[in-house]
Amino acid sequence: MPPAASFATCFRSAPPPPRPPSPRSLASPPSMPLTRRFTSSPPYGLAPRLRSYSPLLAAFRRAGDAAKAYAVEAHMAASGVSPEESELAALLDVSSRAGDADKVYEYMHKLRQVVDCVTEDTAEVVEAWFRTDNAAVPGMAHWDAVQVKNTIVASGGGCHRLGWLGSGPWSVKRVSVGADGLCQGCGCHLARIDIDAGETQRFADSVASLALERETKSNFSQFQDWLEAHKEYEAIVDGANIALYQQNFAEGGFCLTQLDAVITELRARYSGKWPLVILHNKRISKLMENSSNRHLIENWRSNGALYTSPSGSNDDWYWLYSAIKLNCLLVTNDEMRDHIFELLGSSFFPKWKQRHQVKYTFNKGKALLMMPPPYSSDDLKIAIWAWSILYHPLG
């Protein structure tokens, strides 16, 4: 495989700089074969970026040259550059016009992995495909409905990725989706799409690996062992985030009554089941000096609802790892944007947050929990035979 930087040599201009090429010249065949343009030696050592590829994909889209568009995408993958919506729309469009059903299916799934709601342009590309005769070409004639549903669950919900099922023309129409996720077109509820079991395990492993590098290894390993023996929790609670919520005033402090209100609300939702509260040890030792606080803390401990992270640790690692490992809800208003979460560098972190994070506020002392939405704002494949594409309408 040639070095990724080789692509940059094709577009680096020698002085004096040439005039920008016209759309017609961009769409014209390259003066040398595309593969040769990609494999030229890189005298400048420049790595290609997304903007290095976008003009080529746009040009081959206009020219209707699917083979060259696929070659560009292959070079992107080899260079570690991931396409975004406009690039995927170009690949979808050129695949659709070429009648390449397998490629359309592939790019539809890539689109749903990286885009929440598509733009009007992308929506029109998708609609155009489903109105073609090629889209009506028979897919899998026979399939096991139970297997398909089990595959959907195993993949995190929303899709099965088993290929096109059934045959015949598609019904294409624009409809609204209710607040409860009910599609007014097909009558199905849109799915909550989660990361799949494999991604969940890799995510938990990556968090644990980073935590073990930055925490006292024996402390976090001990917590992992403890959590392995206590898997019954439906929700993890970021105790400090809740207790310090809106406490930036003169008499404000670490408010355990706010934390207790959240715990009470969670127990009401989950038939009395206790959540797991993560608090730092230094907080607990000071809070125990107050008798009313001591009563709450002892009650949580006696019901297995409290884990205290040890001195010198960062409790963020503990509540994040718990929520991922147990695949449960995480109650926090933390936007998870600081350096700890940047270290994760995970493409599925935003999807995980959307599915698992519960935010909160208070009204007259009562906790108001903002649960995850009833459906994910991804491109969704639902049921067995229907696609629902969420898009941003113009105007």
RAMOFEN-V910529 format. One record per helix or strand of 2 or more residues. SS is the DSSP state (@ for helix, = for strand). FROM is the first residue (numbers start at 1). LEN is the number of residues. If there is no record, write none. Layout:
ss=SS from=FROM len=LEN
ss=SS from=FROM len=LEN
This chain:
ss=@ from=4 len=7
ss=@ from=23 len=5
ss=@ from=34 len=6
ss=@ from=50 len=14
ss=@ from=66 len=13
ss=@ from=85 len=14
ss=@ from=101 len=14
ss=@ from=120 len=11
ss=@ from=134 len=3
ss=@ from=145 len=10
ss== from=182 len=2
ss=@ from=197 len=18
ss=@ from=217 len=12
ss== from=235 len=4
ss=@ from=239 len=5
ss=@ from=256 len=14
ss== from=276 len=5
ss=@ from=281 len=7
ss=@ from=291 len=12
ss== from=306 len=4
ss=@ from=315 len=11
ss== from=329 len=3
ss=@ from=339 len=4
ss=@ from=349 len=8
ss== from=357 len=7
ss== from=366 len=5
ss== from=380 len=3
ss== from=386 len=3
